[in-house]
Amino acid sequence: MSNHDDQIQSQGAHNGLSPHAHGHTHTHTKAIMNRLSRAIGHLSSVRGMVERGQDCSEVLIQLAAVRSAINGICEVILKDHLDHCIVDAVKTGDTQAIEELDRAIELLMK
């Protein structure tokens, strides 16, 4: 696990988010991983553009594309979370999961 992954997990622990307390499978994990890999590759390419001193407008256009890809990933994760985690939380009366979703959406929308 990378240092960045450690930071993300640490931030999750510090902002009140916790790992799933319920057991189920997510239906889009492979698609999410594939999308993340493409976005990481695209962002790495943009970094190369910056290192080579390419036109700022082109860099900004590519960054907008990366942001759009990340937004798409967020959308798939959110839908999966609603379809599985939140449905389970409502069935079991797990208000903490709903509060965590609220907090995650607040952070996502910033």
C-alpha positions in Angstrom: 0.0 0.0 0.0 1.3 3.4 -0.9 1.9 6.3 1.5 -1.1 8.1 -0.3 -3.3 5.1 0.5 -2.2 5.2 4.1 -3.1 8.9 4.2 -6.6 8.3 2.8 -7.2 5.5 5.3 -6.0 7.6 8.1 -8.2 10.5 7.0 -11.2 8.1 7.0 -10.4 7.1 10.5 -10.0 10.7 11.7 -13.2 12.0 10.1 -15.5 9.5 11.7 -15.8 7.2 8.7 -15.5 3.5 9.5 -15.2 0.3 7.5 -18.3 -1.6 6.6 -19.8 -3.3 9.6 -22.0 -5.4 7.4 -21.2 -8.1 4.8 -22.1 -7.9 1.2 -20.5 -7.7 -2.2 -20.3 -4.7 -4.5 -21.3 -5.4 -8.1 -19.1 -2.8 -9.7 -15.7 -3.3 -8.0 -13.9 -4.5 -11.1 -15.3 -1.7 -13.2 -14.3 0.8 -10.5 -10.8 -0.6 -10.4 -10.5 -0.4 -14.2 -11.8 3.2 -14.2 -9.3 4.1 -11.5 -6.4 2.6 -13.5 -7.4 4.6 -16.6 -7.7 7.8 -14.6 -4.4 7.2 -12.9 -2.8 6.6 -16.3 -4.4 9.8 -17.7 -3.2 11.9 -14.8 0.3 10.5 -15.2 0.2 11.5 -18.8 -0.9 15.0 -17.8 2.0 15.2 -15.4 4.3 14.4 -18.3 2.7 17.2 -20.2 3.6 19.6 -17.4 7.1 18.3 -17.1 7.6 18.8 -20.9 6.3 22.4 -20.6 3.3 21.8 -22.9 0.7 24.4 -23.5 -1.2 25.3 -20.4 -4.5 25.3 -22.2 -4.0 21.7 -23.3 -3.0 20.7 -19.7 -6.1 22.3 -18.4 -8.3 20.5 -21.0 -6.7 17.2 -20.0 -7.1 17.9 -16.3 -10.8 18.6 -17.0 -11.0 15.2 -18.6 -9.4 13.5 -15.6 -11.8 15.3 -13.3 -14.7 14.1 -15.4 -13.4 10.6 -15.2 -13.1 10.8 -11.4 -16.6 12.2 -11.1 -17.8 9.2 -13.1 -16.0 6.9 -10.7 -17.6 8.7 -7.8 -21.0 8.3 -9.4 -20.5 4.5 -9.8 -19.3 4.1 -6.2 -22.2 6.2 -4.8 -24.8 4.2 -6.8 -23.2 1.0 -5.6 -23.1 2.3 -2.0 -26.8 3.3 -2.2 -27.9 0.1 -3.8 -26.1 -2.1 -1.3 -24.7 -0.4 1.9 -27.5 2.0 2.4 -30.3 -0.5 1.6 -28.7 -2.8 4.1 -28.4 0.0 6.6 -32.0 1.0 6.3 -33.1 -2.6 6.7 -31.1 -3.0 9.9 -31.7 0.4 11.3 -28.0 1.4 11.0 -28.2 5.2 11.2 -24.4 5.5 11.4 -24.1 4.3 7.8 -26.5 7.0 6.7 -24.7 9.7 8.7 -21.4 8.6 7.1 -23.0 8.8 3.6 -24.2 12.3 4.4 -20.6 13.3 5.5 -19.1 11.6 2.4 -21.5 13.5 0.1 -20.6 16.8 1.8 -16.9 16.2 1.2 -17.5 15.1 -2.3 -19.5 18.2 -3.2 -16.7 20.6 -1.9 
